[in-house]
Amino acid sequence: MSILITDDENVIREGVKRTIKRAFPEHTVHLAASAEEAVKIMDSHPVDIVLTDILMPGIDGLEFMKMSRRKYPHVKWVVISAHSEFSFAQKAVRLGAKDYLLKPIGKERLVELIDQLVNEAKVETKLSREGEMLKTNLKYLREAVFQRLATGLDTGNIDIEPIALHFPRFKLIMVHIEEAVKQVHLEHFIIENVLSELVERHGQGFVVNFDRQSLLGVVQSEGAEAEMKLLSELKTHLGHYLKVPFHITYSGEIDDFQRIAAEVKWLRHAAGATSPDGLEGSGDKAIEVALQYLKAHYNEELSLEKVASVVFLNPIYFSQLFKQKTGQGYKDYVISLRIEQAKELLQQQSLKLAEIAERIGYGDVRHFTQVFRKKMNVTPTEYRQQFLAER
């Protein structure tokens, strides 16, 4: 059996360890002075029981417990505190703590509790442990496949159809920690748990550790309102827990797994253009992100409200800011962007007008022709003929 003691007081850590080792010399005991140290231990060693202090620097014991339950559902928790406040004990029990020990910890009570928890762990069936292991292995496999897709690598002989069938349409959320931050172990742990919980609360999906600085959320939300709640809560929670600069960017809707690598590339680029701690930032950076988004998604539905939400701005303020920064109204800019793309496509004789219209975001050829003529004073067909005549 493996036991972890997390407490910022060395005297408490060592004292609890001595008591446990005298009574149960066969058990392994790990020590951590903070939640960050505890996370590293739990990631690298199997742990069955965790005794954690409530008041610690950085993340407190209750938050550490709350965030860890998802990743380590089999772990049995005991909360240690120097305070007898009922609210602490109540919250600990709500989170699933097996007991609430007050300092100074009585040796007899500690030995009795550890013995009880060890017996409980032994009673757990092998089947439930194997089932949990299978779920974990499937999770790692799914993440590994998605990570390869996100980096543009071949998935080899792995069949991705089950994932594609389960997620026919989805969006990506990227949380990126600034490159200047070197030690990101705890930050990764926080982001993964917060994002996973919010994805489940507002839809369905999963979280992928993309690289050392970034995590990706694959999300099927329950509509635009749920999506905005997810993003807003994510920014609020990460702003509270993280003590380092971070960025949140997210994609448009994806219905083709082959597009994942390109979308991730855009998200990484957008993260570099945003201000730290989210997307709100300065006006210049918010509009820069919006322009990058428009260039990458010009063939999709691009309402002002949708793009304003990408940069977390009120639509009216976004509209004013967009015109101020670009010299063009939002609608005119989108039309100009699409027409420029259409002009390039019209130079390819093999493409029909209906194809071109669809490629630039117009489902109706007549509408495309009207917009093109208003902007260029010629129809798309006339433009193509002029181009061919000048060659």
C-alpha positions as CSV (number, residue, x, y, z in Angstrom):
1,M,0.0,0.0,0.0
2,S,1.3,3.5,-0.9
3,I,0.6,6.5,1.3
4,L,1.3,10.2,0.6
5,I,1.5,12.8,3.4
6,T,1.2,16.4,2.1
7,D,1.9,19.1,4.7
8,D,4.1,22.3,4.6
9,E,5.2,21.6,8.2
10,N,8.2,19.3,8.2
11,V,7.6,18.3,11.9
12,I,4.1,17.1,11.0
13,R,5.2,15.3,7.9
14,E,7.9,13.4,9.6
15,G,5.9,12.7,12.7
16,V,3.0,11.2,10.8
17,K,5.4,9.1,8.7
18,R,7.1,7.7,11.8
19,T,3.8,6.7,13.3
20,I,2.6,5.0,10.1
21,K,6.0,3.2,9.5
22,R,6.1,1.9,13.1
23,A,2.6,0.4,12.8
24,F,2.8,-0.6,9.1
25,P,6.4,-1.1,8.1
26,E,5.3,-2.9,4.9
27,H,3.7,0.3,3.5
28,T,5.4,2.9,1.3
29,V,5.2,6.5,2.6
30,H,5.8,9.5,0.3
31,L,6.2,13.1,1.6
32,A,5.3,16.4,0.0
33,A,5.6,19.9,1.3
34,S,3.1,21.4,-1.2
35,A,0.4,20.5,-3.7
36,E,3.0,20.9,-6.5
37,E,5.3,18.3,-5.0
38,A,2.3,16.0,-4.3
39,V,1.2,16.2,-8.0
40,K,4.6,15.1,-9.1
41,I,4.6,12.2,-6.8
42,M,1.1,11.1,-7.8
43,D,2.1,11.3,-11.4
44,S,5.1,9.1,-11.0
45,H,4.1,6.7,-8.2
46,P,0.9,4.7,-7.5
47,V,-0.8,6.2,-4.4
48,D,-3.6,4.6,-2.5
49,I,-4.1,7.0,0.5
50,V,-3.4,10.7,0.7
51,L,-3.3,12.7,4.0
52,T,-3.3,16.4,3.2
53,D,-3.1,19.5,5.2
54,I,-5.8,22.2,4.4
55,L,-3.7,25.3,4.7
56,M,-0.6,25.2,2.4
57,P,1.1,27.7,0.2
58,G,-0.3,27.9,-3.3
59,I,-3.2,25.5,-3.7
60,D,-4.8,24.5,-0.4
61,G,-5.5,20.9,0.6
62,L,-9.2,21.0,-0.3
63,E,-8.6,22.4,-3.8
64,F,-5.8,19.8,-4.3
65,M,-8.2,17.1,-3.3
66,K,-11.0,18.4,-5.6
67,M,-8.7,18.7,-8.6
68,S,-7.2,15.2,-8.0
69,R,-10.4,13.2,-7.7
70,R,-11.0,13.1,-11.5
71,K,-7.5,11.8,-12.3
72,Y,-7.2,9.5,-9.3
73,P,-10.7,8.3,-8.5
74,H,-9.6,5.3,-6.4
75,V,-7.5,7.3,-3.9
76,K,-8.8,7.6,-0.3
77,W,-8.4,11.1,1.2
78,V,-7.9,12.2,4.8
79,V,-7.8,16.0,5.5
80,I,-5.6,17.3,8.3
81,S,-6.2,20.8,9.8
82,A,-5.3,22.9,12.8
83,H,-8.8,24.4,12.6
84,S,-11.9,22.8,14.0
85,E,-14.2,25.0,11.8
86,F,-17.3,23.0,10.8
87,S,-17.3,24.6,7.3
88,F,-13.9,23.0,6.5
89,A,-15.0,19.6,7.7
90,Q,-18.3,19.9,5.8
91,K,-16.5,20.7,2.6
92,A,-14.0,17.9,3.1
93,V,-16.8,15.4,3.5
94,R,-18.6,16.7,0.5
95,L,-15.5,16.2,-1.6
96,G,-15.3,12.6,-0.4
97,A,-12.8,12.7,2.4
98,K,-12.8,9.6,4.6
99,D,-12.0,11.6,7.8
100,Y,-11.0,15.0,9.1
101,L,-8.1,15.0,11.6
102,L,-7.2,17.9,13.9
103,K,-3.7,18.8,14.8
104,P,-2.0,17.6,17.0
105,I,-2.9,14.2,15.5
106,G,-3.4,11.4,18.0
107,K,-1.2,8.4,17.2
108,E,-3.8,5.8,18.1
109,R,-6.5,7.5,16.0
110,L,-4.1,7.8,13.0
111,V,-3.1,4.1,13.2
112,E,-6.7,3.0,13.5
113,L,-7.7,5.2,10.5
114,I,-4.9,3.9,8.3
115,D,-5.7,0.3,9.2
116,Q,-9.4,1.0,8.3
117,L,-8.5,2.6,4.9
118,V,-6.0,-0.2,4.0
119,N,-8.7,-2.8,4.7
120,E,-11.2,-0.9,2.6
121,A,-8.7,-0.7,-0.3
122,K,-8.1,-4.4,-0.1
123,V,-11.8,-5.2,-0.2
124,E,-12.1,-3.3,-3.5
125,T,-12.5,-5.9,-6.1
126,K,-9.8,-6.7,-8.6
127,L,-12.5,-6.2,-11.3
128,S,-13.1,-2.6,-10.3
129,R,-9.4,-1.8,-10.4
130,E,-9.0,-3.5,-13.7
131,G,-12.0,-1.6,-15.1
132,E,-10.5,1.7,-13.9
133,M,-7.2,0.7,-15.5
134,L,-8.9,-0.1,-18.8
135,K,-10.7,3.3,-18.7
136,T,-7.4,5.0,-18.0
137,N,-5.6,3.1,-20.8
138,L,-8.4,4.0,-23.3
139,K,-8.1,7.7,-22.2
140,Y,-4.3,7.6,-22.8
141,L,-4.8,5.9,-26.2
142,R,-7.4,8.5,-27.3
143,E,-5.2,11.4,-26.2
144,A,-2.2,9.8,-28.0
145,V,-4.1,9.5,-31.2
146,F,-5.5,13.0,-31.0
147,Q,-2.0,14.4,-30.2
148,R,-0.7,12.8,-33.4
149,L,-3.6,14.3,-35.4
150,A,-3.0,17.7,-33.8
151,T,0.7,17.7,-34.8
152,G,-0.1,16.4,-38.4
153,L,1.5,13.0,-37.8
154,D,0.2,9.8,-39.3
155,T,-1.9,7.6,-36.8
156,G,-0.6,4.4,-38.4
157,N,-2.9,1.4,-38.2
158,I,-4.9,2.9,-35.3
159,D,-8.6,3.1,-36.3
160,I,-9.8,6.6,-35.5
161,E,-13.4,6.0,-36.8
162,P,-14.8,5.3,-33.2
163,I,-13.6,8.8,-32.1
164,A,-14.8,10.4,-35.3
165,L,-18.3,8.8,-34.9
166,H,-18.5,10.0,-31.3
167,F,-17.3,13.5,-32.2
168,P,-18.7,14.3,-35.7
169,R,-18.5,18.0,-34.9
170,F,-16.5,19.7,-32.2
171,K,-14.4,22.8,-31.3
172,L,-11.0,23.0,-29.9
173,I,-10.0,25.1,-26.9
174,M,-6.3,25.7,-26.3
175,V,-4.8,26.9,-23.0
176,H,-1.2,28.0,-23.6
177,I,1.2,28.9,-20.8
178,E,3.8,31.5,-21.8
179,E,7.1,30.1,-22.9
180,A,9.0,32.1,-20.2
181,V,7.4,29.9,-17.6
182,K,9.9,26.9,-17.1
183,Q,8.3,24.8,-14.4
184,V,4.7,24.0,-15.5
185,H,3.9,20.7,-13.8
186,L,1.4,22.1,-11.3
187,E,0.0,24.5,-14.0
188,H,-0.6,21.6,-16.3
189,F,-2.4,19.7,-13.5
190,I,-4.6,22.7,-12.7
191,I,-5.5,23.4,-16.4
192,E,-6.3,19.7,-17.2
193,N,-8.6,19.4,-14.2
194,V,-10.4,22.7,-14.5
195,L,-10.9,22.3,-18.3
196,S,-12.0,18.7,-18.0
197,E,-14.6,19.6,-15.3
198,L,-16.0,22.5,-17.4
199,V,-16.1,20.5,-20.6
200,E,-18.3,17.9,-18.8
201,R,-20.4,20.5,-17.2
202,H,-21.3,22.4,-20.4
203,G,-21.2,19.5,-23.0
204,Q,-19.0,16.6,-23.6
205,G,-15.4,16.0,-24.7
206,F,-11.9,15.4,-23.3
207,V,-8.6,17.1,-22.7
208,V,-5.3,16.4,-24.3
209,N,-1.8,17.3,-23.1
210,F,-0.6,18.7,-26.4
211,D,2.9,19.8,-25.4
212,R,4.9,21.1,-22.4
213,Q,3.2,24.6,-22.6
214,S,-0.2,23.8,-24.1
215,L,-3.4,21.7,-23.5
216,L,-6.2,21.1,-25.9
217,G,-9.9,20.7,-25.0
218,V,-12.0,18.8,-27.5
219,V,-15.6,20.1,-26.9
220,Q,-19.1,19.4,-28.1
221,S,-21.0,22.1,-26.3
222,E,-24.8,22.3,-25.8
223,G,-25.1,25.5,-27.8
224,A,-23.6,29.0,-28.1
225,E,-24.7,30.0,-24.6
226,A,-23.1,26.9,-23.0
227,E,-20.0,27.5,-25.0
228,M,-19.6,31.1,-23.8
229,K,-20.3,30.1,-20.2
230,L,-17.5,27.4,-20.5
231,L,-15.0,30.0,-21.8
232,S,-16.0,32.6,-19.3
233,E,-15.7,30.2,-16.4
234,L,-12.5,28.8,-17.7
235,K,-10.9,32.2,-17.8
236,T,-12.2,33.1,-14.3
237,H,-11.1,29.8,-12.7
238,L,-7.6,29.8,-14.3
239,G,-7.2,33.4,-13.4
240,H,-7.8,32.5,-9.8
241,Y,-5.6,29.4,-9.6
242,L,-2.8,30.1,-12.0
243,K,0.0,32.5,-11.0
244,V,1.6,32.6,-14.4
245,P,0.6,34.2,-17.7
246,F,-1.7,32.1,-19.9
247,H,-3.7,32.4,-23.1
248,I,-7.1,30.9,-24.1
249,T,-7.9,30.5,-27.8
250,Y,-10.5,28.5,-29.5
251,S,-11.5,27.3,-33.0
252,G,-14.5,27.3,-35.2
253,E,-16.5,24.2,-35.6
254,I,-14.6,21.2,-37.0
255,D,-16.2,18.3,-38.9
256,D,-13.1,16.8,-40.5
257,F,-10.3,15.2,-38.5
258,Q,-7.9,16.2,-41.3
259,R,-8.4,19.8,-40.4
260,I,-7.2,19.4,-36.8
261,A,-3.5,20.1,-37.4
262,A,-4.3,23.3,-39.4
263,E,-6.7,24.5,-36.6
264,V,-4.1,23.8,-33.9
265,K,-1.5,25.7,-35.9
266,W,-3.8,28.7,-36.0
267,L,-4.6,28.4,-32.3
268,R,-0.9,28.5,-31.4
269,H,-0.4,31.5,-33.7
270,A,-3.4,33.3,-32.1
271,A,-2.1,32.6,-28.6
272,G,1.1,34.4,-29.6
273,A,-1.0,37.4,-30.7
274,T,-3.1,37.7,-27.6
275,S,-2.4,39.3,-24.3
276,P,-1.5,37.2,-21.2
277,D,-4.3,35.8,-19.0
278,G,-6.9,35.4,-21.6
279,L,-8.1,37.0,-24.8
280,E,-9.5,40.3,-23.6
281,G,-6.2,42.2,-23.7
282,S,-5.7,45.4,-25.5
283,G,-7.7,46.5,-28.5
284,D,-4.8,46.1,-31.0
285,K,-4.2,42.5,-29.9
286,A,-7.9,41.6,-29.8
287,I,-8.4,42.9,-33.4
288,E,-5.2,41.1,-34.5
289,V,-6.6,37.8,-33.3
290,A,-10.0,38.6,-35.0
291,L,-8.3,39.2,-38.3
292,Q,-6.3,36.0,-38.0
293,Y,-9.5,34.2,-37.3
294,L,-11.3,35.7,-40.3
295,K,-8.4,34.7,-42.6
296,A,-8.6,31.1,-41.4
297,H,-12.4,30.9,-41.4
298,Y,-13.5,33.2,-44.2
299,N,-15.6,30.4,-45.8
300,E,-17.7,29.9,-42.7
301,E,-20.6,31.7,-41.2
302,L,-19.0,34.9,-39.8
303,S,-21.6,36.9,-37.9
304,L,-20.1,39.9,-36.0
305,E,-21.4,38.4,-32.8
306,K,-19.6,35.2,-33.4
307,V,-16.2,36.8,-34.1
308,A,-16.7,39.2,-31.2
309,S,-17.1,36.2,-28.9
310,V,-13.8,34.7,-30.2
311,V,-12.0,37.7,-28.6
312,F,-14.3,38.1,-25.6
313,L,-15.6,41.5,-26.6
314,N,-19.0,43.0,-26.5
315,P,-20.3,43.0,-30.2
316,I,-21.0,46.7,-30.2
317,Y,-17.6,47.6,-28.8
318,F,-16.0,45.1,-31.1
319,S,-17.7,46.7,-34.1
320,Q,-16.4,50.2,-33.2
321,L,-13.0,48.9,-32.3
322,F,-12.7,47.0,-35.6
323,K,-13.5,50.0,-37.7
324,Q,-11.1,52.2,-35.7
325,K,-8.3,49.7,-36.1
326,T,-8.8,48.6,-39.7
327,G,-10.5,51.6,-41.3
328,Q,-13.3,49.4,-42.5
329,G,-16.7,48.3,-41.2
330,Y,-16.8,44.6,-40.1
331,K,-19.2,43.5,-42.9
332,D,-17.3,45.4,-45.6
333,Y,-14.0,43.8,-44.4
334,V,-15.5,40.3,-44.6
335,I,-16.9,40.9,-48.1
336,S,-13.5,42.3,-49.3
337,L,-11.7,39.3,-47.9
338,R,-14.0,36.9,-49.6
339,I,-13.9,38.7,-52.9
340,E,-10.1,38.7,-52.9
341,Q,-10.3,34.9,-52.4
342,A,-12.9,34.7,-55.2
343,K,-10.7,36.6,-57.6
344,E,-7.9,34.1,-57.1
345,L,-10.2,31.1,-57.6
346,L,-11.8,32.6,-60.7
347,Q,-8.4,32.4,-62.4
348,Q,-8.7,28.6,-62.3
349,Q,-10.9,27.8,-65.3
350,S,-11.7,24.3,-64.0
351,L,-13.7,25.7,-61.0
352,K,-17.4,26.3,-61.5
353,L,-19.1,29.4,-60.0
354,A,-21.1,27.3,-57.6
355,E,-17.8,25.7,-56.3
356,I,-16.2,29.1,-55.9
357,A,-19.2,30.6,-54.1
358,E,-19.3,27.7,-51.7
359,R,-15.5,27.9,-51.1
360,I,-15.7,31.5,-50.0
361,G,-18.8,31.1,-47.8
362,Y,-21.7,31.8,-50.1
363,G,-24.2,28.9,-50.5
364,D,-26.1,30.7,-53.2
365,V,-24.5,31.5,-56.6
366,R,-26.9,34.4,-57.3
367,H,-26.0,36.1,-54.0
368,F,-22.3,35.6,-54.7
369,T,-22.7,37.2,-58.1
370,Q,-24.6,40.2,-56.7
371,V,-22.0,40.8,-54.0
372,F,-19.1,40.4,-56.5
373,R,-20.7,42.8,-59.0
374,K,-21.4,45.4,-56.4
375,K,-17.8,45.3,-55.2
376,M,-16.0,44.9,-58.6
377,N,-18.5,46.5,-61.0
378,V,-18.4,43.3,-63.1
379,T,-19.9,39.8,-62.7
380,P,-17.6,36.9,-61.7
381,T,-17.9,35.5,-65.3
382,E,-16.9,38.9,-66.8
383,Y,-14.0,39.1,-64.4
384,R,-12.8,35.6,-65.5
385,Q,-13.1,36.6,-69.2
386,Q,-11.1,39.8,-68.6
387,F,-8.4,37.8,-66.8
388,L,-8.2,35.3,-69.6
389,A,-8.0,38.0,-72.2
390,E,-5.1,39.8,-70.5
391,R,-3.0,36.6,-70.2
